[in-house]
């Protein structure tokens, strides 16, 4: 959650965040030709395929930022003597889990082209062993403790879901009752219209544009007046953008 200032201030400092990028190489040997390998991936919707002289690049964009730029991605570059892997990961998330996910993608690619390319198995296993060791050492709780926490959270989730269904039913009843009250119904519609003036995506785009113009600062009250959006909605959108990794709180 984004940190809010004290009650006497309505100003937050936010800054557009960027993912971290890592790269590793594994020795390999091309036994076929890159054009044949390229043809194996041209029909797949997940990878963008580029052949540049003696290097074939497989590019997968897993998510994009609010400005539509690649955010979470990995690139597998296949050369005659090695395979290079470049990937991004989000700050404050498990880099070891990300590495394991990227290795899984690399393994799937290598299986598809095993008839035309072979990796140095020793180097691959060394990298895999290092990643798994770091991943396992990061697990400070045993399986029983983790399962008990999962089971507890699942119970809480079911209870919250039940309450949500009850609240939804109550909300429908209130909507029916409010439609019978002329003046109050008009005020409620006006309030609802103000809240729904912008979708979450549109409001996030306005926030990012504001940050660009105002040197990564946002005054909630000033933004609220400029766009006729309630301050509480702005705070919710800022929280959402931080949780998605689009921006980060400063100060």
N, C-alpha and C positions, 0 to 999 in steps of 0.2 A: 504493500500500500504506500502511496505517496505521502511523505511527511508534510503536514499542514503547519503553517505558522500559528502563533498564539492568536487569541480572539481579537486582539487590537490591530492585527494586520490582515490584509486580504491579498497578499502578494506571494507568489511562488516562483521559484527559480527552477527551470527545467532545461534540459539540454538533450538534443537528439542523440540517441545512442547508436553505436555501430557494433556489429558482431566481431568476435575475435576470429582470426584465420590461422590455421596450421597446415603444414605440408610434410609429407614423408615420401621416400622413394624406396622401391624394392627392385632389385636386379631381376631381369627377365630375358627371355629369348624369343624372338619372332621366328616361327617355323613356317608360317604361311605368308600372306601379304596383307597390308593394311586396308586395301580396297575391299578385299573379301570380308575382313572383319567389319568394316564400315557397313556393308550391306546387311549384316546381321541385325543392326540396330536401327536402320532407317524406317522400319515399320513400327517401332515402339514409340508410344506417345510420351514416355517419361523422360527420355534423354534427347538433348540437342546434340547432333553429331557434326563434328568439323574435322576435316583432314587437311593438314598444313604440312606440305613437304613430307618429312619422315616422322610425323607425329599425328596420332588420331586422338582427338579430345571428345570425351563423353561428358556432357554438362547437364546436371540436374538441379533445377531451382525448386526447392521444397517449400519456400514461403517468401513473400515479398514484403517490403516495408510499406508504410502508408503512402509513400511517394512512388510505389510500384517498382522500386529498385530491388534486385535480389538481396535477400537477407540471410536466410538459411539455405545453403547450397553445398554441393560437392562436385568436384571435377576430377575425372580419371583420365590421365594423359598416357597413352600407350605409344612408346617408342621402341625401336628394334632391340634395345639393350636394357630397358628399364620401364617401370610403370611409376608415374608420379601421381600422388593423390593430394588434392588441395580441398580443404573443407572449412566451413565456418561453424562456430558454435556461439550460443548466446551467453553473455556474461551472467554470472550468478546461477548457472546451471551446471550439471555434472559433465565435465569434459570427457571423463572416462566412458560414460554411457554414450556420448556422442561418437567417440572414437570406435567403440564397439559397433555402433550402428553403421558407420562408414565402412568398417572392415567387412561387415555383412554384405553391404552393397558391392564392394570390391570382389568378394568371393563369388557372388552371383554372376558378375560380369566374367570373371575368369573361367567359371564353369561353362559359360556360353561359348567361349572362344578357346577352350582347352585343346581343340584340334589344330589350332594355328598359333597358339602362344602358350608359353610355360613360364611361371614365376619361379624364382629361387625359393624353394620350399623352406629352407633353413631360415632365410631372412624373414619370410612371411610368418613362420611360427614363432620366431623371436619377438616380432612386433606384437603378435597376437598374445603371446605369453605375458609380455610386459603390460599390455592393456588389461588383460583379465586379472593379473595380480594386483594392479592398482585399483581395479573395480572391486575385487573381493576385499581388499584391505580397507576400503572405504565403508564397508558394511559393518557398523559398530554393534548391531543388534542381531541376535540369532533369529532363526526362522520362526520359532514359536512366538517370540515377542512381536515380530513383525505381523504374524498372522493374527494374533490377538488384537493388535491395533487395527488391522484391516477389518476384522469381524466387528469390532466396536464401532468403527466408522460406518460400516455397512448398516448396522442397526440404527445409528443416528440418521443416516441418509433416508432409510425407509420411513422413519418417524417424520422427518422434515417433508418428505414427499406426501405423506398422508395429510399433514397439516396444510401443505400447499393445495391439495385437492379440496380440502374443506374451505380454505380461504377463497379459492377460485369459485366455488359454489356460492359462498356468501357474497362475493363480488358481483356475480351475475344477478343475485337478488337485489342488491343495492342499485345496480344499473337499471333494473326494471322499475324500481321505486323512484329513482331520480328522474326517469323519463316522464313521470306523472306530475312532476313539480315544475311548472313553467319557468319561473325566474331563476330558481336554484339550478335547474338543468342547463340554462343558458350560461350561467357562470362556470359550471363544471366543464362545459364544452369549450369555453374560452380558455380555461386553464389547461385542459387536455391538448388543445390546439397549440398553445405556447410550448408545452413540453415536447410535442411531436413535430415542431417546426423543422427540425433537422434530424435526419437519421444519425445513428452513431458514427457511421463512416463519414458522412458529410461534416459532422461536428469535429471529428478528429482531423479532417483535412483543413478545416478553418483554424484549429489550434496550431497545427504545424505551420501554416502560412503566417499566423500571428507571431510564432516563435522566430521565424526567419526574419520578419520585419523588425521585431523588437529585441534582437540580440539575445534570444533564448530566455527572455523574461516574459511572464504573463501575470497581469493584474486581473484577478478574477472579476472584481466589480466593474472594471473598465471594459473587459471583454463581454461581460453580461449586458451592459448598457449598449455596447456597439452592435450586438447580435440579437438582443432581446431573448436571451436564454437565461433561465434561473441559475443562480450561483451554485446551487446544489447539483444541478445537472452537469455543470462544468467540472466540478470536483469529481463527480463519478466518471466522467470521460477521461480526466487526467489520470485517475486511478487505473482505469482500464488500459490506457496507453502505456503506463509504467509496467503493468502486469504482462502486457504483450511484448515488452521490450522495445517499443518504438521510441520512448523517451526515458530519461532517468531524472530523479529529483536531485537537486544540489542545494546544499546549505541546510 
